[in-house]
Amino acid sequence: MRTKRLFLALHIAALTAAAACGDTHPSAPAAITTPATQPTTVTIRGTVESNNSELGVYLNDGDNTYALSGNQFSLLSTVVGAQIVVTGNLDGRGGLDVQRFEVLLVDGRKVNDGILVQTEDGYILQSISGAHEHQLVNLPESLKQLVNKRVWIAGLDEDQISAFGLIGDM
């Protein structure tokens, strides 16, 4: 009987020691990690606006106004008042980081946006998307000065250049 009591006492002592070595406190909460949010890429059509007092350039789509930023910013500042289509990433703070844009309308007139290129046969406007080339005829001398630059040209649908403007260097 003495052996049984000793055995029982040792067994209880072993269980108590094992329990004491275990973690009896609740675990600290695991660090909460949020997955990195991917930027939301959007395509928006709107009018380029400027607020001279803040030196900002914005896109107004009729419902929202987005502060524009990114490597296209300096080009966007040359087309204030134009209607454009923009592809970029929303930043979650009301801003749009512009990846690319195309000018659609200037002063209510449809325009073509592209790079003015001189070829052996004359001049072409290589669309900014790269999808189209427009053969150009009867270019004003002042437009010829903009070879290898990004421009908008109105009147190509009527085969008569009625207006143009410089967007920027390429």
N, C-alpha and C positions, 0 to 999 in steps of 0.2 A: 504494500500500500504506500509505503514511503517512496518507493520508486515511481509510482504513478503520480503522486503529488509533486515530486521533483520534476518529473517529465512535464506535467501540466503547467507548473510554475515557469519552467524554461520556455515552453511553447508560448505562454502568454507574454513573457518578457521579450521573446523574439518578435511576436506580432506587434507589441507596443513599440519596440525599437524601429521596426520597419515603418510603422505609421509615422513615427517622429521624423524619420528621414525623408518622408514624402513631402510634397508641397501642400501645406494645409491652407495657404493663403490664396485667395482668388488671383488668377493670373492678371497681370497688367494688360490692358487692352492692346491688341495688336495695332501697330501704326496703320492709320487709315491712308491708303494711297488712292488717288484718283487717277484714272488713266489720262494720259496726255490727250487733250482734246484736239482733234484734227480741225484745221481751219475749214470753215464752210465756204466752198467755192460757189460763186453765184455769177449769173450773167444778168445785167440790169441795163435797161434803156432809160435814158433821162437827159436832162439839160445840165451842162456844166455852168456852175455859178461861182462867183468870187466874192469874198468879203475883204475888201482892200484894207480895212482897219486891222484885220487879223492875219492878213497875207495867206488866207486859206483858199483852197479850191474844193468845191463841193459838187456832188451829183444829186439833182432833185428829180425823182422819178414820179412826182405828182402826189405820192403818199408819204415818202420819207426823204430825208436829206442826209447824205453820207459824206463825211469828211474824207477826201481822197488823199492817198499817200502811195509811196512805192517808187520804183525806178522810172515810172512813166510820168511822175509828177510835173516835171518841167515842161513836158510836151502838153500835158493837160491844161496848163496855165495859158497856152497859146490859143486855145479853142473855147474860151469863156463865151457863153451864149449859144454854142452849138449843141445840137442833139447828137448824142453818141450812144454806142452800146459798149458796155464795159464788162470784162470778165476779171474777177479778182476774189480775194478772200475777205469775208467779214471778220472784223477783229473783236466783235462782242461789245464794243464801246461806241457804236454808231459810226465806225470808220470802215473804209474799204481800201484794202491794199491792192492796187490795180496791177494786174499782170499784163493785160493788153486792152486796147480799145480801138474802136473804129468810128470815125466821124461820119454821120449819116445826113444831117441837115445843117445848113448854115443860112441864117436869115430866112428860114422857111423853104429854102431851095435844096433839092436833093444834090448831094455831092458824092464824089468818089475820092477815097482816101488811099494814098499809096506813095510809092517812091518814083520820082521822075527820073527816067533813064534815057540817055542818048544812045541810039543804035546807029548802025551804018545807014539805015533807011529813014532815020529821023528821030522821033521821040516816042516813048511809050510811058504809060503810067502803070507800074506793076502794083496791083492792089496789095494792101497791107497784109491781107490773108495769104497772098501769093497765089491765089486761085485764078486771077484774071489779069490779062494785059489789055490795055486800051491803046490803040494806035492813035497818036495825037497829030493833028494837022493845024496849021495856022496858029502856032503858038506866039503869044506876045513876047517881045524881047525880054521883058521883066520876068516872065515865067521861065524862059530858057536859062536865066541866071540861077535857077534853083535846082539844076541837075544834081542828082544823087542826094536829094533832100526829100523828106517826107512832106507832102503837100496835100491839100484838098482842092478839088476842081469841080466847079458847077458847070453844067451845060453839056456834058459828054453825051447824054442821052439824045440831045438834039444836034450832035456833031458841031456844036458851036460853044467854045469856052466863053462863059459869061462872067465868071468870077473865079478867083483862086486865092489861096493863102498858104503861108508857110506854117507847118506844124513843128518841124525841127530837123536837126541834123541826124543823119543815120550813121 
